[in-house]
Amino acid sequence: MKKIFLIILFIYSGNLFSQPTIPEPERIRTYDVQHIKINVGFNWDKKEVEGNVETKITPLRNNFREFEVDAVGFNINYIKDKKNKDLKFKYDGRMIKINLNRDYSPSDTITYWVSYTCKPQRGLYFIYPTELNPSMPYQIWTQGEDNDNRYWIPVYDYPNDKTTFEMYVTVDDKFKTLSNGYLDYSKKIPDTGKRQDHWIMDKPNSTYLIMLAVGDFNIIEYKFNDLPVQSYTDKNISTGDAAYTFRNTPQMIKVFSEKYKNEYPWNKYSQVIVEDFIFGGMENTSATVLIKRLIYNNRTEQDYSGDGTISHELAHQWWGDLVTCRNWNEMWLNESFAEFSAALWKENYYGRDEYDYEIYRSGENAFRSDSVTGRYPIWAGYGSVTTAIYDKGSVILNTFRHILGDTIFFKSLGNYLKENEYKNVVSSDLIDAINKTYKSETGTDNDFKWMFDQWIFKAGYPKLDVNYSYDDVAGSVILNVRQMQTTDTLTPVFRMPVDVRLKNSLEDKVERVEISKAEETFTIPMQGFPDMIVFDYGNNILDKDFFHKTFEEWDAQYSESENAIDRIMALKNIERFLKEDTTHTAGKPVITINQIETLRLLQNALNNDIFWGTRAEAAKILAKNFIIDRSGSILRDAYGKQIDTKVQREILKALGNSKRSEDWDFVKEQIQNQPDDYILADGLSALGNSLPAEEIYDVVSPYKNKISDRDVVQYAVISAITKSDTAGADTRVKKVLMDIAFGTDIEGRLRSFAISALRKYAKDDDVKALAIKYVDNNFIVVKRGFIILLSYSNDKSIIPFFKKMNEGTTDEELSKLLISSIKRLEDSK
């Protein structure tokens, strides 16, 4: 699964990317699933699945007479054996315990059928027109990860088993279907207006990857060699936009097949866009489900591209589907590699600077997560699956690439995939593959478990204090490195090979130093004092370092570095000079020479650097350091010189930190008649951050109904106007929020964002009444939003309503939310 816009969309609608809940000990298997034959139809009026599922299993022990099958909220008609005899069973609403007529052993194959109906509250979702969304199409789609396929099929629902399967799907003939594997046949059922499609997945998969989608889809066909590559979209989506969105998929397949030295392993690759998808994307084997917000075109590509999500989900076809984590503690083996692969696609399509910048930003997100959500390892066995498996995991894989070198790194990954294809894996399998590959390539033994011990199984990152001097007698640079991080059971003294680049008129070289102690000194031969020295050349280590260099030395690193990432790191480090204490003359601040020179360098970078990311980072630094009026004037002057709208947006966001009216007026001027939705949205957000509260509404409210790509403008309006009414007393603000929260045909996540903003008005009778009316929303993100909104009402009369809702839910996560909401109401005054 893909995380999208970690900073923005996590805020808007909670976690969009499927993650398991807190990991538990690995489930112990008592049997091996051999094959599943799924036969399902649907009752649209009842929102009901009508199913008959045949499963073949083999015991994993002797004296096997009883076994369990996951099934939540089922009405079971019967369970029979292969001789059509009834099997005895017990069912508690979540697990079927089936009793056999005799003892079986591992040499036996047991076949059983479950006939049932169910109204899934998770796992399978009926999409249809409603009062709030009358234009919604009719669709059905599934989402199995982590353990949600049990809500619509009786199944062993845990990743540590793999099986082949097939699906017979009966639908109205007007609909198309998509499932894993290949379509064996599609035949009309006479005199019914229905059709049965038969899909076959003939290679083993974990059951959470079983999927189904039903809808009135357009299908865009591509090819990679002889491999069918298909994109399914609803007919309300422009086929031109859809074709543009997915145009790079065949090339992505080529890149990953070559890089990972394993051909794409399945018989097709399909992607389907569905309405109200609860996450960013889901990598079901050979058939990925994607969020509708992913669609873009050549007009919006300068601001947004779906390639990151598309490449991430595609990469899962190797990392997660071909080889699958054996338990959710090992989920990083799925997600970190998929996230790394998205960066790898950027490297191959856009160049190394884009790859390095993606890794850098993921590292910044990892630092932020460490400080905000807590310090957790990438490996989840300590009790929490966090965003570390995405951002930090991809950065650490880049570190492994740096340590091993491209040849051994990618050969190791290829060997790991080949040795474990169609199997379940744990981290030690990857360690073994690296060690074996290293020996095969070099002829020497080496155990790389140390990389995993400190970067995967432990947490934190090194904080380094670095300085250097030059020994004229020895003709050497003396480099001193101290590790300053607080060490504990999770954060060690790190071992890390760091590249150091040294350059003067006589030499330009890169030396690797092997850091392994809390404090070390390294001697590097050099003909003369270096004009430039770069510590961690290429930014391959996730660390925070304080390198004692003068401004002139950082200026040299910026000016002399060919790769953008070392220029970015130079800019990041000169920020400290902007924070120097200023002197005062006649009561007015006078900035220092270092501050003047730093502003000069930032201005030069913002106006002239060839890479947009470097220019954007210069704007971000200026955003945090408004010295007198110079930062504002530098930003304003640079705006019109930019050819990349992403940099213009960073400039407007930076000006949102200003307290000066000339900067506010500049932003207002730029958003007037602005055709770029994203520039407009960031300008509105900037004004929401900077204007006095009493001025915000009049400035941003004219845009409250503006239709924009991915609704970015309305998100910005909501965010801004809520800052103008901290007391919850402005009826104008409330009306804007209610028009979106309870409006017609509002996209679900935008609606959810408005609902969240309504919390300060939750005590108002009209808000409560509408929230109660629409709380049973078809989109779980919106439903959760309404429940939380009502929990802030302080109205204890809602408690019985919540308790009744809870009695009728089989969704454990929703039940937890209802219970916590009841508690909040009970504790309210």
PyMOL commands that set and color helices and strands:
alter all, ss='L'
color gray80, all
select helices_A, chain A and resi 9-13+149-151+207-209+239-245+249-259+292-294+307-315+328-330+332-350+352-372+387-389+391-404+406-419+427-442+449-455+551-560+564-578+593-608+612-623+630-639+645-655+661-671+677-690+693-703+709-724+731-741+748-761+765-774+780-791+796-807+812-827
alter helices_A, ss='H'
color red, helices_A
select strands_A, chain A and resi 31-43+48-59+64-70+74-81+88-91+95-104+110-118+124-127+139-142+163-172+176-179+182-189+194-205+212-215+217-224+227-234+269-274+281-282+287-291+323-325+423-425+463-471+476-483+496-503+508-515+519-525+532-535+544-547+583-585+588-590
alter strands_A, ss='S'
color yellow, strands_A
deselect
rebuild
show_as cartoon
